[in-house]
Amino acid sequence: MHADTKEVQVGIDSPYVDLAAEVFTLLADPTRIRIILVLRSGESSVGNLAETVGKSPAAVSQHLAKLRWGRIVRARQEGNRVYYSLVDEHARTLVTQAVFQAEHAVDEQPAHHAPSARGA
């Protein structure tokens, strides 16, 4: 177990509360959520991300710049191509949990609670 995934008591006066709100603001965009969902399985080029999320490469690049600024993704250049990946597992977890919460808002029996999802 990673030390940063243990249950930690965070007080309401933590200096990280305001920064956490900024993270939520940064993630409050459907295209950025889709980018993170794609990057869960590994690094990807801007072109591949654009095709997968159905946006132009220019638009995806702008979203990636914001995610880089927030230290959610990192870039790796290989020749004239740039590949992006998640910096750590936290954005993956936040986005996955947000999608699960959305399922609760829509479905009486969310898919992630189905018996087949529990074994996965």
KOLRO-520019 format. One line per field, with one value per residue: residue in three letters; x, y, z of N, C-alpha, C, O in turn; chain. Coordinates in pm, 1 decimal, m for minus. Example, Ala and Ser with C-alpha at 12.3 -4.5 7.8 and 13.67 -1.06 7.14 Angstrom:
REM KOLRO-520019
badren	[ALA | SER]
nc1	[1319.0 | 1285.0]
nc2	[m569.0 | m225.0]
nc3	[780.0 | 708.0]
cac1	[1230.0 | 1367.0]
cac2	[m450.0 | m106.0]
cac3	[780.0 | 714.0]
cc1	[1320.0 | 1290.0]
cc2	[m330.0 | 3.0]
cc3	[780.0 | 787.0]
oc1	[1423.6 | 1340.9]
oc2	[m331.9 | 113.8]
oc3	[846.5 | 803.9]
sekol	[A | A]
This chain:
REM KOLRO-520019
badren	[MET | HIS | ALA | ASP | THR | LYS | GLU | VAL | GLN | VAL | GLY | ILE | ASP | SER | PRO | TYR | VAL | ASP | LEU | ALA | ALA | GLU | VAL | PHE | THR | LEU | LEU | ALA | ASP | PRO | THR | ARG | ILE | ARG | ILE | ILE | LEU | VAL | LEU | ARG | SER | GLY | GLU | SER | SER | VAL | GLY | ASN | LEU | ALA | GLU | THR | VAL | GLY | LYS | SER | PRO | ALA | ALA | VAL | SER | GLN | HIS | LEU | ALA | LYS | LEU | ARG | TRP | GLY | ARG | ILE | VAL | ARG | ALA | ARG | GLN | GLU | GLY | ASN | ARG | VAL | TYR | TYR | SER | LEU | VAL | ASP | GLU | HIS | ALA | ARG | THR | LEU | VAL | THR | GLN | ALA | VAL | PHE | GLN | ALA | GLU | HIS | ALA | VAL | ASP | GLU | GLN | PRO | ALA | HIS | HIS | ALA | PRO | SER | ALA | ARG | GLY | ALA]
nc1	[85.1 | 55.1 | 187.8 | 46.7 | m211.3 | m331.9 | m579.0 | m630.2 | m661.7 | m805.4 | m821.1 | m1063.7 | m932.9 | m712.3 | m433.0 | m456.7 | m716.7 | m822.3 | m665.3 | m751.7 | m1010.5 | m949.0 | m848.1 | m1083.4 | m1222.5 | m1058.4 | m1100.5 | m1362.4 | m1479.3 | m1615.0 | m1458.5 | m1199.3 | m1237.4 | m1294.4 | m1047.4 | m881.7 | m1002.3 | m932.6 | m654.4 | m620.2 | m550.5 | m294.2 | m21.1 | m78.4 | m93.3 | m149.9 | m299.1 | m423.1 | m571.1 | m740.8 | m888.7 | m1013.5 | m1167.8 | m1324.1 | m1270.5 | m1100.5 | m746.2 | m624.3 | m801.4 | m786.5 | m517.5 | m518.4 | m671.7 | m503.6 | m284.4 | m384.6 | m430.5 | m169.2 | m63.6 | m197.7 | m68.1 | m162.2 | m137.8 | 147.6 | 398.8 | 572.0 | 819.7 | 881.2 | 1069.0 | 896.3 | 656.1 | 431.9 | 362.6 | 119.1 | 56.8 | m92.5 | 2.8 | m10.2 | m205.5 | m419.9 | m588.5 | m710.3 | m855.0 | m1022.0 | m1177.4 | m1294.0 | m1445.5 | m1617.2 | m1762.9 | m1886.8 | m2045.2 | m2212.7 | m2351.4 | m2509.8 | m2683.4 | m2837.9 | m2912.8 | m3108.6 | m2999.8 | m2680.4 | m2433.7 | m2176.5 | m2225.6 | m2322.9 | m2329.6 | m2138.4 | m1955.7 | m1836.9 | m1656.7 | m1459.5]
nc2	[m118.5 | 222.1 | 501.2 | 736.4 | 657.4 | 565.3 | 588.5 | 912.0 | 1168.9 | 1466.4 | 1792.2 | 2062.1 | 2298.8 | 2255.6 | 2337.0 | 2249.0 | 2242.4 | 2455.9 | 2421.1 | 2168.8 | 2228.1 | 2371.3 | 2163.6 | 2015.5 | 2206.7 | 2217.7 | 1962.7 | 1976.9 | 1946.8 | 1797.5 | 1703.6 | 1692.9 | 1502.3 | 1282.7 | 1259.8 | 1186.0 | 942.4 | 796.2 | 797.3 | 631.2 | 376.0 | 397.3 | 577.1 | 822.4 | 969.8 | 1311.8 | 1318.6 | 1063.1 | 1083.6 | 1295.8 | 1185.3 | 974.5 | 1102.7 | 1262.5 | 1528.4 | 1819.6 | 1811.8 | 2053.3 | 2153.8 | 1946.2 | 1966.6 | 2212.1 | 2145.8 | 1951.3 | 2110.0 | 2256.5 | 2047.1 | 1963.7 | 2191.2 | 2171.6 | 1957.0 | 1700.5 | 1546.7 | 1430.8 | 1502.6 | 1339.0 | 1355.1 | 1219.0 | 1218.3 | 1405.1 | 1375.2 | 1396.9 | 1239.3 | 1168.6 | 1104.7 | 993.7 | 1152.3 | 1032.1 | 795.0 | 931.4 | 1119.4 | 941.0 | 785.4 | 983.8 | 1065.3 | 822.2 | 763.9 | 984.9 | 933.4 | 698.1 | 806.7 | 964.6 | 762.8 | 671.7 | 885.1 | 858.1 | 589.1 | 339.1 | 97.0 | 105.8 | 31.3 | m29.6 | m156.3 | m396.9 | m757.2 | m877.3 | m670.0 | m648.8 | m857.1 | m788.1]
nc3	[0.0 | m82.4 | 89.5 | 53.8 | 2.3 | 224.0 | 481.4 | 573.3 | 803.2 | 728.0 | 812.7 | 838.7 | 822.8 | 671.7 | 468.4 | 212.3 | 123.0 | m35.9 | m263.4 | m337.7 | m418.0 | m648.4 | m804.6 | m846.8 | m996.5 | m1221.1 | m1322.2 | m1393.5 | m1655.6 | m1936.8 | m2156.8 | m2050.8 | m1854.3 | m2016.7 | m2147.2 | m1932.9 | m1869.3 | m2097.6 | m2068.8 | m1852.7 | m1926.0 | m2015.7 | m2178.3 | m2439.5 | m2766.5 | m2877.3 | m3113.9 | m3114.3 | m2876.0 | m2946.9 | m3157.3 | m3020.8 | m2819.0 | m2973.7 | m3047.3 | m3180.0 | m3254.6 | m3174.1 | m2979.1 | m2789.8 | m2722.7 | m2588.2 | m2363.0 | m2254.2 | m2189.7 | m1974.7 | m1796.1 | m1762.1 | m1638.9 | m1397.4 | m1296.7 | m1348.6 | m1573.3 | m1760.4 | m2004.4 | m2270.3 | m2501.9 | m2819.8 | m3083.9 | m3317.9 | m3198.8 | m2921.5 | m2623.4 | m2381.2 | m2034.3 | m1724.8 | m1421.3 | m1169.3 | m975.6 | m867.8 | m1009.7 | m1182.7 | m998.4 | m881.7 | m1105.9 | m1183.7 | m952.3 | m957.3 | m1190.4 | m1107.3 | m901.8 | m1056.3 | m1189.9 | m980.3 | m957.0 | m1180.3 | m1230.6 | m1073.0 | m989.6 | m1001.8 | m1251.2 | m1158.5 | m922.2 | m987.5 | m972.2 | m1147.8 | m1178.0 | m932.2 | m904.2 | m1076.1]
cac1	[0.0 | 128.6 | 162.2 | m50.1 | m345.2 | m385.1 | m680.4 | m566.3 | m756.8 | m781.0 | m904.0 | m1125.5 | m839.3 | m595.7 | m392.9 | m482.2 | m857.8 | m839.7 | m604.2 | m839.5 | m1119.8 | m894.2 | m842.0 | m1218.6 | m1252.1 | m981.7 | m1161.1 | m1504.1 | m1497.2 | m1634.4 | m1346.8 | m1086.6 | m1271.7 | m1274.9 | m902.2 | m830.6 | m1051.2 | m849.0 | m518.1 | m614.5 | m488.7 | m156.2 | 3.2 | m140.9 | m56.3 | m256.5 | m384.5 | m505.8 | m667.3 | m839.3 | m977.0 | m1090.5 | m1267.6 | m1406.9 | m1240.0 | m986.3 | m617.2 | m598.9 | m881.6 | m729.6 | m391.1 | m550.2 | m711.2 | m383.7 | m202.3 | m441.5 | m404.8 | m26.3 | m49.0 | m246.2 | 14.7 | m243.8 | m74.7 | 285.1 | 426.4 | 698.5 | 838.9 | 956.0 | 1074.9 | 805.9 | 530.9 | 425.2 | 275.7 | 73.6 | 18.0 | m130.2 | 115.7 | m27.1 | m335.7 | m524.2 | m687.3 | m783.4 | m948.3 | m1121.9 | m1267.4 | m1371.6 | m1543.9 | m1716.5 | m1850.4 | m1969.8 | m2143.9 | m2309.2 | m2436.1 | m2608.1 | m2781.2 | m2918.9 | m2960.8 | m3146.7 | m2897.9 | m2565.2 | m2359.1 | m2059.1 | m2270.9 | m2370.7 | m2246.0 | m2022.6 | m1858.8 | m1767.9 | m1547.2 | m1359.1]
cac2	[0.0 | 346.7 | 583.9 | 840.8 | 602.5 | 529.0 | 679.2 | 1025.5 | 1266.2 | 1599.9 | 1888.2 | 2167.0 | 2410.4 | 2209.8 | 2430.4 | 2186.9 | 2248.5 | 2546.4 | 2357.1 | 2059.1 | 2289.8 | 2401.9 | 2037.2 | 1986.0 | 2301.8 | 2174.3 | 1839.6 | 2001.1 | 1962.9 | 1663.1 | 1661.2 | 1656.5 | 1373.9 | 1179.9 | 1243.7 | 1108.2 | 805.3 | 731.6 | 781.2 | 527.9 | 254.4 | 423.7 | 702.2 | 837.3 | 1091.4 | 1409.7 | 1274.2 | 951.0 | 1136.0 | 1375.6 | 1092.5 | 895.5 | 1184.6 | 1331.3 | 1672.4 | 1851.6 | 1808.9 | 2183.5 | 2160.2 | 1850.5 | 2024.9 | 2314.3 | 2075.9 | 1888.1 | 2216.0 | 2285.0 | 1930.9 | 1969.0 | 2299.4 | 2117.8 | 1839.9 | 1579.6 | 1468.6 | 1466.3 | 1483.9 | 1277.3 | 1376.6 | 1118.5 | 1277.2 | 1519.2 | 1337.3 | 1412.3 | 1140.3 | 1211.2 | 1001.3 | 1045.4 | 1166.1 | 931.3 | 729.3 | 1008.8 | 1170.1 | 821.5 | 751.0 | 1090.0 | 1060.1 | 698.4 | 780.2 | 1082.8 | 862.4 | 609.3 | 890.3 | 1001.6 | 645.5 | 669.6 | 990.2 | 822.1 | 451.4 | 285.9 | m4.4 | 143.0 | m80.0 | m68.0 | m238.8 | m525.3 | m868.6 | m899.5 | m561.1 | m669.0 | m951.2 | m732.6]
cac3	[0.0 | m85.5 | 206.0 | 22.5 | m16.6 | 354.2 | 533.6 | 638.5 | 854.6 | 675.9 | 884.6 | 757.9 | 809.9 | 596.3 | 363.0 | 83.0 | 87.4 | m149.2 | m380.1 | m378.2 | m493.6 | m780.2 | m878.1 | m893.3 | m1103.9 | m1337.1 | m1373.3 | m1422.1 | m1799.0 | m1992.2 | m2242.3 | m1963.5 | m1792.9 | m2119.3 | m2166.7 | m1819.7 | m1885.2 | m2199.5 | m2017.9 | m1748.1 | m1978.6 | m2055.8 | m2249.6 | m2570.0 | m2838.6 | m2892.1 | m3223.9 | m3069.1 | m2779.2 | m3019.8 | m3228.9 | m2924.5 | m2748.3 | m3071.7 | m3050.2 | m3265.7 | m3185.0 | m3110.7 | m2856.4 | m2694.2 | m2676.0 | m2488.0 | m2240.0 | m2198.5 | m2129.2 | m1842.5 | m1711.2 | m1728.0 | m1541.3 | m1270.6 | m1264.5 | m1357.0 | m1679.4 | m1798.0 | m2146.8 | m2309.3 | m2644.8 | m2894.7 | m3217.2 | m3324.2 | m3132.9 | m2776.6 | m2560.6 | m2249.0 | m1939.3 | m1593.6 | m1330.0 | m1064.4 | m977.6 | m800.5 | m1106.5 | m1227.3 | m891.8 | m871.6 | m1220.4 | m1174.4 | m845.5 | m1003.8 | m1284.3 | m1025.3 | m834.6 | m1159.8 | m1211.5 | m871.2 | m983.0 | m1296.3 | m1226.7 | m942.5 | m962.0 | m1083.8 | m1312.3 | m1079.4 | m811.2 | m1040.0 | m927.2 | m1236.4 | m1158.3 | m803.9 | m920.3 | m1166.3]
cc1	[88.7 | 92.4 | 55.3 | m190.3 | m405.2 | m490.8 | m608.7 | m675.4 | m717.6 | m877.5 | m959.6 | m1033.6 | m710.7 | m561.0 | m420.5 | m627.5 | m880.1 | m779.5 | m688.9 | m957.9 | m1073.0 | m883.5 | m980.4 | m1259.5 | m1182.6 | m1044.7 | m1306.8 | m1528.4 | m1509.0 | m1518.7 | m1227.5 | m1114.1 | m1250.9 | m1127.0 | m844.6 | m877.7 | m970.3 | m710.5 | m508.1 | m540.2 | m346.2 | m144.3 | m57.2 | m94.8 | m176.4 | m353.3 | m476.5 | m611.0 | m778.4 | m939.5 | m1068.2 | m1198.8 | m1353.6 | m1390.7 | m1121.1 | m856.9 | m585.7 | m675.2 | m824.7 | m598.0 | m415.1 | m590.8 | m590.1 | m292.3 | m253.7 | m416.7 | m257.1 | m0.3 | m91.2 | m171.4 | m66.7 | m189.5 | 67.8 | 302.2 | 562.8 | 710.5 | 924.9 | 955.7 | 986.1 | 669.1 | 543.3 | 323.1 | 243.5 | 35.9 | m22.8 | m7.5 | 110.6 | m169.5 | m449.5 | m629.5 | m772.5 | m891.4 | m1059.2 | m1224.5 | m1353.3 | m1479.7 | m1652.3 | m1814.5 | m1941.2 | m2079.0 | m2252.3 | m2403.3 | m2544.9 | m2718.1 | m2879.1 | m2986.3 | m2996.4 | m3046.3 | m2776.4 | m2486.5 | m2240.8 | m2095.8 | m2322.9 | m2277.1 | m2124.3 | m1917.6 | m1779.2 | m1647.5 | m1434.9 | m1255.0]
cc2	[123.5 | 428.8 | 688.5 | 787.7 | 554.6 | 631.1 | 788.3 | 1121.0 | 1404.7 | 1693.9 | 1995.3 | 2286.4 | 2370.0 | 2311.1 | 2376.1 | 2195.4 | 2337.4 | 2487.3 | 2240.7 | 2113.4 | 2326.1 | 2276.3 | 2002.1 | 2079.9 | 2259.9 | 2050.9 | 1858.5 | 2032.6 | 1823.9 | 1615.0 | 1619.9 | 1525.0 | 1261.5 | 1154.8 | 1158.1 | 963.5 | 729.9 | 702.0 | 680.3 | 404.9 | 276.5 | 548.8 | 700.6 | 967.8 | 1185.6 | 1365.1 | 1160.7 | 997.4 | 1212.9 | 1286.1 | 1018.6 | 977.8 | 1267.9 | 1481.9 | 1695.2 | 1841.3 | 1941.1 | 2195.9 | 2067.4 | 1904.5 | 2131.9 | 2250.3 | 2011.2 | 1991.4 | 2249.5 | 2168.8 | 1922.0 | 2075.0 | 2251.2 | 1994.9 | 1711.4 | 1487.8 | 1517.9 | 1435.2 | 1419.2 | 1294.0 | 1267.4 | 1166.0 | 1400.5 | 1488.4 | 1356.2 | 1312.5 | 1186.2 | 1090.3 | 1068.8 | 1049.3 | 1059.5 | 877.7 | 815.2 | 1064.7 | 1054.9 | 785.7 | 855.3 | 1081.5 | 934.6 | 710.5 | 880.3 | 1017.8 | 766.8 | 689.5 | 933.7 | 885.3 | 638.6 | 773.0 | 950.5 | 686.0 | 407.4 | 180.1 | 27.2 | 20.8 | m123.5 | m146.3 | m374.8 | m637.9 | m892.6 | m791.4 | m582.4 | m760.9 | m897.4 | m654.5]
cc3	[0.0 | 37.0 | 177.7 | m4.6 | 115.0 | 394.7 | 612.9 | 683.4 | 804.5 | 745.0 | 793.0 | 738.7 | 736.7 | 487.6 | 222.7 | 37.7 | m34.4 | m276.1 | m430.0 | m458.4 | m634.4 | m866.0 | m931.3 | m1006.5 | m1232.9 | m1401.8 | m1415.1 | m1569.4 | m1860.5 | m2079.6 | m2157.4 | m1893.6 | m1893.4 | m2145.2 | m2055.0 | m1828.4 | m1989.8 | m2142.9 | m1903.5 | m1796.7 | m2028.1 | m2139.3 | m2389.7 | m2633.3 | m2846.8 | m3001.6 | m3184.7 | m2969.3 | m2850.0 | m3091.0 | m3132.0 | m2856.6 | m2842.8 | m3074.0 | m3142.1 | m3186.5 | m3114.1 | m2979.2 | m2749.7 | m2638.6 | m2570.1 | m2355.5 | m2173.5 | m2133.1 | m1990.1 | m1746.1 | m1672.7 | m1622.8 | m1402.7 | m1223.5 | m1256.6 | m1465.3 | m1699.6 | m1945.1 | m2165.0 | m2460.0 | m2704.8 | m3040.4 | m3220.6 | m3263.1 | m2982.0 | m2724.6 | m2418.8 | m2164.8 | m1808.7 | m1504.0 | m1221.4 | m1070.2 | m923.9 | m896.0 | m1158.5 | m1125.0 | m878.7 | m983.4 | m1216.0 | m1068.5 | m884.8 | m1101.5 | m1207.2 | m953.4 | m933.0 | m1190.2 | m1104.5 | m894.9 | m1093.4 | m1280.7 | m1084.7 | m896.4 | m1051.1 | m1132.0 | m1226.5 | m953.7 | m856.2 | m994.1 | m1016.4 | m1219.5 | m1030.0 | m816.6 | m1006.3 | m1093.5]
oc1	[186.8 | m21.9 | m19.5 | m280.6 | m519.0 | m491.0 | m535.7 | m769.5 | m609.1 | m999.3 | m908.9 | m1054.5 | m611.7 | m650.2 | m408.7 | m658.3 | m950.3 | m836.3 | m697.1 | m1000.5 | m1149.6 | m907.2 | m994.3 | m1324.2 | m1241.4 | m1042.0 | m1368.3 | m1590.8 | m1421.6 | m1484.6 | m1161.0 | m1023.0 | m1195.9 | m1086.0 | m766.3 | m801.5 | m942.2 | m655.3 | m397.3 | m474.3 | m283.5 | m242.7 | m82.9 | m61.6 | m290.4 | m474.9 | m595.0 | m726.6 | m896.1 | m1060.3 | m1187.2 | m1310.3 | m1445.7 | m1486.5 | m1049.8 | m857.1 | m526.9 | m620.5 | m815.4 | m570.4 | m340.1 | m549.1 | m575.8 | m229.4 | m174.7 | m385.7 | m224.0 | 75.5 | m28.4 | m206.9 | m44.0 | m194.1 | 103.8 | 230.6 | 655.5 | 622.8 | 1027.3 | 855.0 | 998.8 | 576.5 | 649.2 | 211.6 | 329.9 | m10.3 | 8.3 | 76.9 | 213.5 | m245.4 | m565.6 | m748.7 | m893.3 | m1005.9 | m1176.5 | m1344.8 | m1473.4 | m1594.0 | m1768.5 | m1934.7 | m2059.8 | m2193.2 | m2370.0 | m2522.2 | m2659.1 | m2833.1 | m2990.3 | m3103.7 | m2923.6 | m3011.7 | m2770.3 | m2475.2 | m2208.1 | m2007.3 | m2362.2 | m2157.1 | m2017.1 | m1799.8 | m1664.8 | m1547.8 | m1326.0 | m1163.2]
oc2	[129.4 | 425.8 | 725.9 | 866.7 | 507.8 | 744.9 | 759.7 | 1149.5 | 1454.2 | 1677.8 | 2016.8 | 2366.7 | 2443.1 | 2364.9 | 2449.6 | 2158.9 | 2297.5 | 2501.8 | 2216.5 | 2051.3 | 2313.1 | 2281.4 | 1963.5 | 2037.1 | 2265.9 | 2037.2 | 1765.4 | 2133.3 | 1740.0 | 1496.8 | 1521.2 | 1444.2 | 1156.7 | 1040.2 | 1066.8 | 871.6 | 611.3 | 594.4 | 647.0 | 336.7 | 182.9 | 617.2 | 595.8 | 1063.8 | 1144.2 | 1372.9 | 1161.8 | 955.8 | 1197.1 | 1309.2 | 1002.2 | 929.2 | 1336.5 | 1554.8 | 1601.3 | 1859.9 | 1940.8 | 2242.9 | 2105.0 | 1889.4 | 2141.0 | 2295.2 | 2015.7 | 1962.5 | 2268.8 | 2190.0 | 1877.7 | 2052.5 | 2285.7 | 1935.1 | 1625.9 | 1365.5 | 1629.4 | 1353.2 | 1440.9 | 1252.5 | 1228.4 | 1155.1 | 1489.5 | 1568.5 | 1334.7 | 1302.9 | 1235.9 | 988.2 | 1185.6 | 959.9 | 1002.6 | 912.2 | 775.2 | 1058.0 | 1069.8 | 759.0 | 820.3 | 1089.6 | 941.0 | 671.4 | 861.7 | 1043.9 | 755.6 | 644.4 | 939.0 | 906.6 | 603.7 | 750.9 | 1002.9 | 670.3 | 435.1 | 174.0 | m20.0 | m79.4 | m242.1 | m197.7 | m457.7 | m615.2 | m925.2 | m817.4 | m537.9 | m743.3 | m954.9 | m601.2]
oc3	[74.1 | 82.6 | 268.1 | m32.2 | 116.9 | 347.8 | 707.9 | 609.3 | 835.3 | 737.1 | 683.0 | 647.7 | 740.1 | 422.1 | 124.7 | m75.8 | m127.2 | m384.4 | m550.4 | m555.8 | m729.9 | m986.7 | m1047.4 | m1102.1 | m1340.9 | m1524.1 | m1467.0 | m1602.9 | m1838.8 | m2076.4 | m2189.0 | m1875.6 | m1859.3 | m2163.2 | m2081.2 | m1798.1 | m1972.2 | m2166.1 | m1861.4 | m1718.1 | m2077.7 | m2167.5 | m2448.8 | m2563.8 | m2825.7 | m2984.4 | m3218.2 | m2976.6 | m2817.3 | m3085.2 | m3158.8 | m2837.9 | m2798.4 | m3099.7 | m3177.5 | m3064.8 | m3005.9 | m2879.4 | m2632.9 | m2519.6 | m2472.9 | m2248.7 | m2051.3 | m2031.2 | m1897.6 | m1628.9 | m1562.7 | m1528.5 | m1302.7 | m1121.9 | m1171.0 | m1451.6 | m1661.9 | m2002.5 | m2087.0 | m2535.7 | m2648.9 | m3110.5 | m3136.6 | m3275.2 | m2923.0 | m2775.9 | m2346.6 | m2215.9 | m1785.2 | m1509.8 | m1184.8 | m1160.8 | m933.6 | m865.9 | m1176.3 | m1161.7 | m866.2 | m958.5 | m1242.2 | m1092.2 | m848.6 | m1096.0 | m1238.3 | m945.3 | m897.5 | m1213.7 | m1134.2 | m857.1 | m1099.6 | m1314.1 | m989.4 | m778.4 | m1164.6 | m1061.4 | m1222.3 | m885.3 | m774.1 | m978.9 | m965.5 | m1244.2 | m1020.8 | m746.7 | m1009.2 | m1155.7]
sekol	[A | A | A | A | A | A | A | A | A | A | A | A | A | A | A | A | A | A | A | A | A | A | A | A | A | A | A | A | A | A | A | A | A | A | A | A | A | A | A | A | A | A | A | A | A | A | A | A | A | A | A | A | A | A | A | A | A | A | A | A | A | A | A | A | A | A | A | A | A | A | A | A | A | A | A | A | A | A | A | A | A | A | A | A | A | A | A | A | A | A | A | A | A | A | A | A | A | A | A | A | A | A | A | A | A | A | A | A | A | A | A | A | A | A | A | A | A | A | A | A]
